[in-house]
Amino acid sequence: MIQNEIVLVISTTIVQDGKVLMIKENKATVKNKWNFPSGRVEKGEDILEAACREVKEETGLDVKLTHTTGIYNFISSTDHQVILFHFIAQITGGFLSLQEEEIADSKWVNLSNLNRFRDGELRNAKVIRQILDAVKADRLYPLELFIKLS
């Protein structure tokens, strides 16, 4: 198996009143799969800024990042090595407005009900479940781990 490339991805769990925002993907390779707002880091882009940008683009929401659950390394269904940086965020503004080309639906899900998703309903189910376990267990790390060099 030949690996295509390494992809840097950010993913953000938005937490509000004990619920998290899940989005349903509308892209051909992951159509109708539930995920957190996420996307690729653009060349030269700060990782923290990329997380906020992707949330805004996909959901219309402005967020403040509060923590990270860590960095996840895996091979995607399209055979890319993915380095995924995952963050926790709170809403600071905007309103929920989905980018229909990429996002088919959204819903707020109680943390206690997140295990009700079947693996086939989730994009990269193993990774999402690891993230959810970290969120539920409050295994959160400070954003100061990400150092931006000037």
N, C-alpha and C positions, 0 to 999 in steps of 0.2 A: 504494500500500500504506500503510495506516494502522498505525502502531506502537501496541501496546497500552499498555505502560508500561515503566519502567526497573526492573529487579529486581537487588538486591544479593545475590550468592550467594557462599558459601565452599565450598571443595573442599579435601580433605586427602589427601595420599598418605602412608600409613603404611608405613614402611620397616622391615624386620626381616630380618636375615641375608641381605641381597642380594635380597630379595623384596618386592613391594608387594601390599597387599590391594586386590582389586577386588571390587566388589559388583554383583549383577545386579538392576536395578530391577524393581519389581513395580507401578509406577503405570501407569494406562491409557495415557497419552500416550507413555511410554517403556518399555513392557513388554519385558522380556528384553534390555535394553540394559545393557552393562557400563559401570561408572563408578567413580570414587572416592567415598568417603563425602562427601556434600555436601548443601547445602540453603540456604534463604533466611536472610538476616540479619533478625532480628525488630526491630521499631521500638524504638529506644533501646538496642539491644544492641551491646556491644563486638564488633568483628570477630573478634578473637582468641578471645574467649569463645564466640562463635557457632561457630567451627570445632570447638572441643573439645566443645561441646554436641551438635552434629550427629553427630560421630563416636560419642559415647556413645549417642545415641538410635538410630542405625542399626545399630551393631555391638556395643554393650555394653562397648566398650573405653574405658579412660581413657588419654588421651594427653597428651604434652608437645610443644608445637610447637617446632621447632628452627630453621626457616628458611621463607622464601617463595621461590617461583619467579617471582612477579610478579602482575600484574593483567591480566586478559584481557577484552576488550570484543567482544561479538558479538551477532548476532540469533539467537534460539533458534528451534526448529521451531514454537513456538507464537506467533511474531512478537513476542516481548518483547526489548527491548534488555537484555542481561545484562552486568553488571559483576561478573566473577568474581575473587575473591581466592583464590589457591592457596597452600597451606602443605604443609610436610613435617613429619611427626610421628613420635615414638617411643612405643611402648606403655609405660605406667607402671603399669597395673593393669586390673582387670576381666577378663572372659573373653568370647570371641566368642559372641554371642547375637544373632541377627538379628531385627530388627523385621519380622515376616512380612507385615504389611499393605503395607509399602513396599519391602521387600527380599526377593527370591526366593532368592538364593544368594550365596555368596562363595567366593573362592579366592585363595590366595597364588600370585603369578606371579613367576618370575625376571625381573629387569630385562631380561635379554637376550632373553626370549621375548615381551615385550609387543608387539612388532611383528607377531606372529602373529594378533592380532585383526584381523578384516576391518572396514572402516569401518562396515558395516551392523550390526555387533555392538556398536558403541560409541555411547554417548550423546554427541553433539557431537564426532565423531571428530577433526575438525581441531584442536579445542582440546585434547583429550586427548593427541593426538600431539605438539603443541607442548609441553605440560607434560612428557611423557615424554622428549622430546629435552632439555629443560632439566635434568631429574633425571639422565639418563644422562651429560650433559656437566658435571654438577656446577655448573651455573649457578644458584647459590643466593644469596639475599640475606638480611641480618640482619632479625630481627623488629623491631628498633629503628626501622625505617622507619614503623611504625604507632604514632602518637603519640596517646595517650588524654588528652583534656583533662578536667580535673576540674570 
